């Protein structure tokens, strides 16, 4: 065993720099934090990394999603700690003083050394810093890693590298390995630096670096061992040695030591560790140090790197993230209180897949709603695509010379079912939406159910009843008054928020129905009527059979209906919220402003009226008599409503009310005829 190295000339000691290895999950987590937590702030985040023994690759520090919380370590992983600073703009990234950014680590490193904290936990000297800019619209990240290290002046010099056998016997090397393993088992933290003291020719002890003064009180040459992530054949110590050597030079005024670069864990059958005889400069009293450590890019230049994740991401996940982007940006400045998770999880059921149904569906997608169900028994006609935004020309007829794999129901001419086709197009627009369409007839008052239809009628009613129970918000968007009756009834029975939208030629109505458990129940669509809904398709001319309306009205009404839902959902009482009357928007204390009962719009003079109506005790849609009748008789009740046009009026007392009114009118007229003529 040769130990003489005095004849060799010492040269400046160089160090093997770190490289960063960044898992894709790291950028996904940064995206989430930027959108949900950081927003417009540029505060630095505390992160963790780890490095390990290497073989042939450059030494690296590894970063993943776990770097933002707590990394999972195995026995051969060692901790690094640092910060991430994400700039809001690319200009801010470029203009930041990079040297000063790195220089700001000097006070912290010196504090860790001077206070003795680094003696107890040497891993805190393994620093890193990340400067980044995140272009979340394109999923492109500009970033630059640094591994800050104190640059000592004068420089550190050394002779070597030498094999450990130049300084230690094989027995001593074995005892070093055993001592290292025993020390790791005693301590939870991932220690990456130790001290070695020779006991005799057969053994050495391995101790914590906090034992420096007591271990070398006899004046023997200190031996510092550190976990070296450098490749096995590298002739340079790894980057962690820089700050570690600064610790011994400053804290203990050490001028010479042996640096044992421990690399043996990857190959226990062959000793690959290296030893350097190191000369340290006198740096006591020096308070200003330069800091180095910026990582070179793939072209070995001191420049940032970039990564474009758009091409590597699952297109559906990319679409989902992009859909959420604009919504999450609302929380940065404009609407911090918005509850996007609650909105996304809201399940919406749409009665009607026509003009209003299509436009409401599109608006729901824009708000990030992930669950949309449509019901309708109509087929796409040639007049629909230009007004109903989810349909295309090809949906109106069977395509010649094509084999269709679509499960969409069609009529005799090949026109597709509106509800099913609309749901399919929603998935084409946004594949992650859970959109379902059902071609089904809605039971309507006055629309007779024949004996042959009763079986299918019963199944349809049970199916609709279950659908309403499974959803949170019910939209009534059909083109006839009576088609809104069952949805009104079921929404009240199950206490669901019900949004109603209806169109006139140049007018529209958007309203929310009251719920039975409200203190002051709001009226439903039928509360202002003293006539029950009946078959409105009888004895109608063509213009009365079609929804003849100014084209823009449906878009305004649909958007208003969805915005009303969002406002109601953010009210503390949700569906039970009392009606707001017209007032200054600045008086509203709710996140999205007023929560009205009814909005009536007039395109003729481009105005809206906000109205408020109470529930009618004899209402044919929401009165207790109607609700209790359905709860008691269910199918038989609905069948009777369909087959007996006057049944609802008789049940609720409207027939009696009409008779009383007629009698009162006759009495007044008779009294007038008997008056004296003056």
C-alpha positions, 0 to 999 in steps of 0.5 A: 500500500503506497501512501506517498503523494508528495512528489506529485505536483498539485493542480487545480481541482475540477469537478464533474457538473450535474445534469438535470433529468426531468420527468414529464410529470414535473411539468404537469405538476408545475402547470397545475400549481401555476393555474391553481396556486401561483396564478400571477404571483412569482413567489419561489417554490421549495422543491426536492430532488435526488441524485444517486450512484452513476455508472457511465452516464453523467451525474444527474439530479432527478426531478418529478411530480414528487419534487413538489411534495416529498420524494420517495427515496431508496437506499442509494438515493440522496437528497438535494433541495432548492427552489423554482422561480416561474416567471409570468412572461418570457420577457421577465425570464429573459430580463432576470439577472442570471448571475445575481439570481445565482449569487443570492445563494451565497448568504444561505450557503455561508449561513448553513456552514457558519451555523453548523447546520450543514454539519448535522445535515450535509445534504443542505449543501446540495442546492439547486435552482430552477428558473422557468417560464411556462407557456400554458397555451402551447404547453411549452416550457423554457427553463434553466437549471443551476446547482449553486456552488461557492467558487473559492479563491484561491482555487482548490488544488489536488493530486490524484485521482488515486485508487483507494488501495494507495491509502487503504488496505483491502481490510480497511476498504471493507470496513469502510463499506461496512461502516458506511452501511451501518451509519445509513441504517442508524440515520433516517436522513439521506447522509451523503458525506462522512469522515473516515479514521484509520484505527489500524491496518485492518479497520477504519471507523466511519463517522458523521462529519459533525465529529470532525474536531473530536475525531482528528484532535490528534492532528492526523490528516482528515479523510472526508468521504462523500457520495460521488454521483460521477461516472465510475471512470471519471477522473473528477470528483462530483459536484457535491464536493465543491460546497463540502470542501468549502465547509471544511476550509471555512468551518475548521480552517482545514488546509489539507485532507484526503477526499474519498469519492465513494462510487462502489455501490453499483459494483461491489466486486470491483473498487471504483472509488477515487481518492484525491489529496486536496489542498484547501485555501484559507478563506476564513474572514472572507464574506463575499464569494462568487457562485457558479453552477448554471447547467449547459444545454444540449449543445454544451452552451450556457443557455436555457433549455426548452421542452414542448409537451404538446406533441407528446401528450395524449390529445384527449388529455391535452384537450381537457387541460386546454378547456380548463385553461381559460376557466382557471385563468378567471381565478387569477384576477377576475373571479377568485371565488369561482368553484370550477370543480363543483361546476365540472361535476354538475350533471345536466339533463336537457329536455329538448335537443333542438335550437335551444338544446344545442346552444345550451350544450355548447355553452355548458361545454364552455363552462367545463361541464363534463356530464350532459344528457339530452332527450328528444324524439325528433330527427335532424331535418334540412332546416336544422343545421343552420340554426341548431349548432350541433348538427351538419348537413350530412345528419339530415339523410342517409349517405349513399355508398357508405357503410355507417358504424353509427348507433344513432337511430334514424328515420325512413330517410336516414335522418339522425335522431337529434338527441343521439346525434347531438351527444355524438357531436359533443364528444367530437368537439370535446372527447372527454365529455360524458355526453349521452343522447336518448331518443325518447318521447316525453309524455305530454298532457293532452297527447293521448296514449293508446292501448298499444302504446301503454307498455312503451309509455310506462318504460319511457316514464320510468326511464325519464324518472330515473334520469331526473334523479341522476342529474343535478340540473334540469333544463326545459328547452322543448318547443311546446308548452306541454312538453315542459310539464313533466320535467317541471313536475319531476324536478319539483318531486326530486328537488332539482334545480330547473332552468327553463328557456323559451323563445318567441319571435323577438322575445325570450324567457329564461327562468329558474323554478322554485323548489318545494323546500324553499322558504318563499317558493318561486313560481314555475313556468306554469304558475302564471297560467289559469289553464292546464297545458294541452295538445298545442299541435292541433289546428295549427298552420305551418308557421305555428307548427315551427319555431319561428324566431329571430335567429340570434334570440336562441343564442342569447337565451341559451347563454343566459340560461347557462349563466343563470345556472352558474350564478345559482350554483354559487349562491350559498342556498343554491336552488333555494336562493331567493329571487334578486330584484333589479338593482345596482350590480355593485350591491350584490354580495354573491360571486357572480352577481344577481340571482334573479327568478326570471329574465324576459328579453326583447330583441325589438328594443334590446332590453331585459326585464328582471321579474319575480313571481311566487308559486301558485297554490293551484299550479298544474306543474308544481302545486302540492296536489300535483306532486302528491298525486304523482308520488301516490299514483305515478304511472296511472296519474301521468296516463290520466293527465295525457288522456284526459285534457281537463284532469289537471284543471279539475285536480288543482281546482282551476276548473272551479276557479274558472266557474267562480269567475264566470259566475262573478262576471254574470252577476256583475253584468246582471247587476249593471242591466238593472241599474237606473238610467240617469 
